[in-house]
Amino acid sequence: MSATLYMPIPAIIERIEDETPDIKTFTIRPVEPIPFAAGQFVELAVPGIGEAPFTPSSSPKISEYMEITIMRTGRVTDWLHTMKEGDEVGVRGPMGRAYPIEEFHDREILIVGGGCGVGPLRSLMLALLEDLQHYARIIVRYGARTPDSIVFKDAQMHGWGQGDALDVMLTVDEAAPGWNGHVGLITEILEEDYLDCHASDGIAVMCGPPVMMKFGTDKLLERGYHPKNIYLSMERNMSCGIGQCGHCRLGRYYICKDGPVFSYQEVQANPRLWDD
């Protein structure tokens, strides 16, 4: 096992960008490159405070720096949100199982994200876009609570459109002045009226809050996606990152060691699958 899984590599926060009132994207530059694959995660350490697992939201083609999109949800994330550009953090990793992108070639890819779950999916999205010719089509369906809580607004609303090869649609639970897009739950834009897809042989990838993933998966199965072709990015309860603490155990799996990317077929029988 690599030493970087145990000892953090020092890194400097180069840039902090506000995405929403409680989500920020941190650009960090480690003292040595950290190669990773889309879907893998790292442990980000704040000296004297602790560490927490996060999936990079930047392109896996770049290892000299990485972007990590972080929602303010607890002790470590609260502290991170008070840090400034130039502050030092530590990085352990990468860890876990990535998306099997090589198996996606020549297939139609549906990416479904909700809330901060778009962070991990952005890394996958960037990897796919850099080799767009290898995929039949890429479809993005993303939901947020309000327009103000949409992450990566510019990328999603302006920078991701590339004609028929890339189909992007957003929805919000609650509208606001100036919002002209769809209003409703994300499951609504997975319906046939809003999603023309080849479910029988297509690939679907999903990340977001457990309740969104539960009902989103149900809808994809209803549309005809095969359980083995639905990939879930599951990050809840991870702590140590190497399968030792047991916090993230899900049946016979450890999410940090055996995931965090799973096919629905692998985990569908677990009664605790959608627990928070």
N, C-alpha and C positions, 0 to 999 in steps of 0.2 A: 504493500500500500504506500502511495506517495507520501513524502514528508509534509507536503502542502495540505494534506487532509488533517494534519494534527497541529501544525505550526502556522499561524497567520503570516502572510506576506504583507509587509508595510505598504500602504497606498495613500496617496494624497487625493482629497476631494478637489477636483479641478473646476467643477461647475455644478450649480444647483438651480434647477428650473421648476417653478411652481406649475403643476398640472391642474390641480383643483385645490380648494381650500384645505384639504387634508391629505393630498398626495403630491409628492415631489419626486423628480428624477435627478439622481446623483450621478455625475460622471466622475469615475475614480480612475486614477492611473497608478497601478502597482509598480514597485521598483523593478519587477521583472514581468514579462508577458505571462498571461494566464489564458491559454487556449481553452475554449469550451465549445460544446455543441448545443444547438437550440433545444431547450427543455431541461438541461442540467441546471443545478443551482450552486450557489456559493454560500458560505457562512461569512457574514459581515460583522466584524468585531469593533466595538467602541471601547478603547482603552479605559479600564476602571469601571465600566458599566456592564458589559456583557456582549453577547453576540446573538444573531438571529439569522435564519436562512432566507435567502431571496434568489429568485431566478433573474438573471440579467435580461434586460429588455433591448439590448443593442445587438448588432450583427455578429454572429459567431465567426465571421470572416476576419474580424478585428480582435487581436489579443493584447495589443499594447495598452488599451483602456477598455472599460466597460461602463455601460449605463445600467443603473438599477433603479426601478421605479418602486417607491415605498409609500404605503399608506400608514398614517399615524394611528396605531392601534394598541400600543403597550409601552412598557418601560424603555426598551432599546429603540423602538421607532420614535417614541416621543423625544428621546435624546438626540437621535439623528436629525430630527426636524429642527433642532436648535443649533446644529453645527453650521460652520461657515466654510466658504471656499478657502482652501489652504490647510484645513484641518486634516489630521491623520487618522486613518482607520486601518484595520487589518482584514485580510481576505484569506479564507481557507477554501480550497477546492481547485477545480470543479468536482462536483459529486453527483451521483445518481445517474439514472438512465435517460437518455435523450430521445427525441422523436426519431423514429426510423425513417428518415427522409428518403433514403435510397429506395424504400419500398413504395414511396409516393410517386415515383416517376411515371409519366404518361397517364396519371389518374387525375380526376377532378377533385380538388381539395376544398372543403368547406371549413372555415374557421369561425367558431362561435365564441364570443367573449362577453363578459359582463363585469362592470366596475373596474377594479384594479387588475382583474384577471387578464386584461389586454396587455399587461406588461410582458409576461412570459410569451404570449402569442405574438407580440411585436418582433421578438427575436426570430421566431419561426417565420413570420411574414417576411422579414428582411432577407432571410436565407433563401426563401422561395423566389422572391422577386429578383434576386441576383442571377437566378437560373430559370427565369420564367418560361423559356422555351421547352423545358423538360416536363411541363405539366399541362394537362389538357385545358385546365381552367382553374382559377382561384376565386373563391367566393368568401366574402367577409360579412358576417352579421354580428353587430355589436350593440349592446344595450347598456344604458346608464339610468340613474334615478332622475336626474335633471340635466338640461344642457350644460350647466356649470360643472357637473361632475363627469363630463366626458374627458377621458384621458387622451393625450396626443391629438388635440382638436385639429391642428393644421394638417397633420399626416392623414387623418381619417377623412376629413371633409374636403381636402384639396389635393393632397400629394399622392394618394394611392390610386387614383383612377388611371388606368392604362388601357382603356377600350374594353372590348369583349372578353379579353383574357383575364380581366380583374373586375369583379362585380362587388361593390361595397354598399351596404345599407346600414343605417343607424336608426335606433329608436330610443325614446326616453319614456320613463313612467309618467312624468309630469312635465307638461310644456311650460314655456316661459316666453315673454315677448321677444319676437325676432326668430323664434324657432319655427321652421317651415317643414321639418321632417316628420317622420312617423311618431305617433304617440301611442304607447302601449307596451305590454310586456314583450320580452325578446322572443318568447314562443310564438307570438303572433307573426313575426317576420320570418319564421321557419315554416309557415303554412305555404301551401301551393301557390296562393295568390302573390306571394312576395319572394318565393324561392323556387326557381326552375332548376332542378338538379337531377343528376343521374345517381340516385341513391343506391341502386342495386350493386354497383361496383365502385362507388365513390368513397373517398376518405373524409371523415369528419374529425376535427380536433376542437376540444372545448376546455375553457378555463374560466373560472369565476366563482361566486359564492355557491356553497353546496346546494341551496334550494334552487338556484338557477340551473346548475348542472343536472340536478335530478329531473326537473321538468323539461329541460332542454334535451336530455338523453331520451326521455320518454317520447318526445316529439320526433326525434330523429329515427327512433325505432319504428314509430308509426308511419313515417315517411318511407321506410324501407331500407334504412342503413343496417348493415350487418354488425352485430356486436363486436366482431373482431376488427372492424374498420372504424370504430368510434374510439378515439384516443382522448383520455382525460388527464389533465395536469392537476395532480392532487398534492397540496402542500400543507395541509392543516397539521397542527400538532408536532411538526418536526422540531427537533432541538439539537442533538449532538451532531447529526448529519452522517453518522457512520454505523447506525444500527445497534448502538450499545445501550442507550438510555431506555429504549422501549416505548417512548412517548407516542411514536407515530405508528405503532403496530396496527395492522388491519388484517385480521385473520392470520394467515401464514406469511403475510408480507410485512416488510418494514418500508414505509413510504419513502424514506430517505435513501435506503440502500437498494431496494428493488424497483423503485419508481424514481422520481415522482410521476413519470409518464407511464400510464397503464392503458391497455385496451379494456374496453368495457367488458369484453368476454372474460378477461382474467379476474375481475373483481365483482361481477354482477351478483354472485350468490351471497355476498357478505351482507348481513342485515344492518351493519353499522356504516355502510358505504357512504351515506349522505349525512352522517352526524357532523355537527359543527366541531 
